[in-house]
Structures are given as C-alpha cells and as structure tokens.
Amino acid sequence: MEKQRILLCEDEESLGMLLREYLQAKGYDAELYLDGEAGYKAFSKSHYDMCLLDVMMPKLDGFSLAREIRLVNQEIPIIFLTAKNLKDDILEGFKLGADDYLTKPFSMDELVYRMEAIMRRVRGKNQKAQTVYEIGNFTFDTQRQILSIGDKQTKLTTKESELLSLLCAHRNEVLERELALKTIWIDDNYFNARSMDVYITKLRKHLRADDRIEINNVHGKGYRLIVPEEEETAE
C-alpha cells in the first residue's frame, strides 16, 4: 500500500523533526517545512493526503496557509497544532475548515490516533458510489432505498439505507463503529451509538428471509456483513 503523504509545517525545528520521525516510524511519508511560505510552495507542487499546520509560523501563519490551501483543495484534511488555547483561535480554525485542533503539548500517540480517525472518515466518504448491491437473494437499490427479495419490496428509512450501504461497501470485512457513526451520524457519542445498534437490529430483521446473510458484532471494533462467497465474485 502506498504511504500517505503528510505536509507538516512547524517552525519549532526540534519539535518538527521529532514529529516527522515519529510519523515516518508509523508508516507515513511526512515532509517538514519550517514556515508557512515554504509549506505552501511544497503543497502547490506535490500531492499530500493531510496537512498538519502550526498556527504561529513566520512568513505565513497556519491560518493564512490554510486559507491558501482551501482555495486549491477543499477536501484535504487539516489539523492545526498550536500552543494557544483561546476559544477564538479554535473557532477561527474550524471556520477555515479544520478537521481537528491539538493544543501543545500533546501526545504523539493521540495525534496519530486523530489522524487515523480522520483518514478513515475520508475513506468512508470517498467509497466509490454503487447504486445497486446483490446481497445473497436480496437486491438493494441504494437510490430508491428499496430492499427486494422475490416479489417482496421493503422501503428502508434513510438511516437504514445509509447504514446498509456502508455494510455492503465493506461486506465480509469489518465496518468500524467509529467510521459508521462519523459518516452517518457525524458524531460518535453514546446516544448515536445506541441509535446505530437499533438500526443494526432492524436491518437483521429485514435480511432474515435469506438465512445465509448475517450482520455479526465484532467485539470492540464494529460489524461485519456476511455475504455468501459466490456473491463476492459475481459481476
């Protein structure tokens, strides 16, 4: 798998080098730039999968750099790194389209965890759109939100349809709870997690007509939609 490329802009050289080395050890291709201007020049010439931007930098501060980046790419994830903890600064960062915000000093493990969570969310949004899935003896039309088997058609709710679409996109693999919650419910809080469990139960009932189909709990991770092997290879 190709390494994910990270644009790291941090004017404190010692911290920047530590972060770069840590990210490289975690399997990322991280490039360090010590001011916002150099960071923008690098961004304009290369492809990156994520930007880690210190707010207080010479020549071009992190917020100004983010504005320039957003003019070129509206989708690339941005995490701000800063010693500031002022509410106005945090709000400014999110207004500019930040995906997250870490206040120094922070744990490098926490940074990587947040990066991975954002990357999973991005992958979920970028899943190639498929409008019709064959699930065992079922046909699932995602646009019409209809699950069919034989002559029987079931109209799914929007949440049921979105959740089944994600399960189908990850069929026979683990669909992580966090990815599903962030993709469909936006927030992975307790109440949304309980709501998702209810929808999983509803989907199991809808799929009971084909006893080869299962939605299994994967402890501590999420759910797995089990589809017969012949359905995986069918065109």
PyMOL commands that set and color helices and strands:
alter all, ss='L'
color gray80, all
select helices_A, chain A and resi 13-25+36-45+62-72+87-95+108-125+158-169+177-185+190-206+229-233
alter helices_A, ss='H'
color red, helices_A
select strands_A, chain A and resi 5-9+29-33+50-54+78-82+100-103+132-135+138-141+146-149+152-155+174-176+214-218+222-226
alter strands_A, ss='S'
color yellow, strands_A
deselect
rebuild
show_as cartoon
